């Protein structure tokens, strides 16, 4: 529903790590109808954009601008005039060399309402992720943030003498291509050639690297290391502290970029665990669930459950638990209606979803798969017990076959598993990584995590440019692994089919 009057929010997305996105920024983004975003916004933040929002990429990299600044200004005003809530999502902070002031001046001239949500700047965050405090008692009592951007063919004119006299930390943003000019300018202004310098590439992401050297040696060191943009330059005594205070690369999954293919609403716990261990996570849901109208599709089902027409209810996924209980409770029933009915789940994740409704599973197999659950039900339930399975329309047939003929089984599909609609913003980043792999031969994706055979099939179907042969697939169980092996992937299987099992597997593979 469109607002009666449009408005624009300038939101700083921070330096890349989604954990550094502000709470207010996340809140505003969740309400956006249009998102106009830059090249340096991290994939974890792009995944937070509402699926229904219009996404417009206006990224700028050296020599390659998707849209001129004047056109961006007009775009924001035009979208707001349509009565829409517009989020202008910028890397870092919108007012620190982000040209946010220019955009606001246009909006003010057009009579458009606006707000600003500051972001954490790479000038502070990237040094911190490299163990460099930009101020430090006895070493630097001030910090000076300077743009190192220069127009092609023109010199970088800066007041180097003033910077040298200030004796503080100098942080140059967008200055990699002008590094030689910056170094020479500082030397000519009298800075000691032995002054410590750190050049920090892709800070707070899986691509984070750094080169530290003396001022008169840093240009050659950066060339030898082939440091790429985006990168920032830190000049001053504090730069030498990175060797002592570095912490980010000590996390067990530092430098690893992993793709998650679970449905969008099921990623949070796994993504959080991976990021806490230092991994960069790219969320590319391969499937989504479409809940059926249970009461209309199966008339009298809820009433029969409440009347104890079934001895045991079986759930094989958190989606099935959530889908069933949302409609069961909405129909006027509650947990008391399940008194004396046994509840069975396929694994701990499904059991956790059940606990969210105040219920505990009576039966759960040691091995989290359909065959093991079917065996357990056959062994633990009396002959003739009436079993109701509530699951996906593409559920594993082994669950039923392993129950044998001694149980009265009703197998109902309460939701459908379908291909997810691709998210244009994150898909663009994924395509860039694949292109980088093809062009350079360097690995852009370390592994892809699959939680069902359907996630494997749909992911490969929706990404024909992805070549699975030899790629690492991290799988929750054997059925998922079989699907990945058929595609030619190198397969690793979790010892336990759960989020914790997957986290343990990833650490085992990559540390």
Secondary structure by P-SEA (a helix, b strand, c coil): ccccccccccccccccccccccaaaaaaaaacccccccccccaaaaaaccccbbbbbbccccccccccaaaaaaaaaaaaaaccccccccccccccccaaaaaaaaaaaacccbbbbbccccccaaaaaacccccccccccbbbbbbcccccccccccaaaaaaaaccbbbbcccccaaaaaaaaaaaaccccccbbbbbcccccccccccccccccaaaaaaaacccccbbbbbccccccccccccccccccccbbbbbcccccccaaaaaaaaaabbbbbbbbcbbbbbccccccccaaaaaaaaccccbbbbccaaaaaaaaaaaaaacccccccccbbbbbccaaaaaaaaaaccccccccccccaaaaaaaaaacccccbbbbbbccccccaaaaaaaccccbbbbbbccccccccccaaaaaaaaaaaaaaaacccccccbbbbccaaaaaaaaaaccccccccbbbbcccaaaaaaaaaaccbbbbbccccaaaaaaaaaaacc
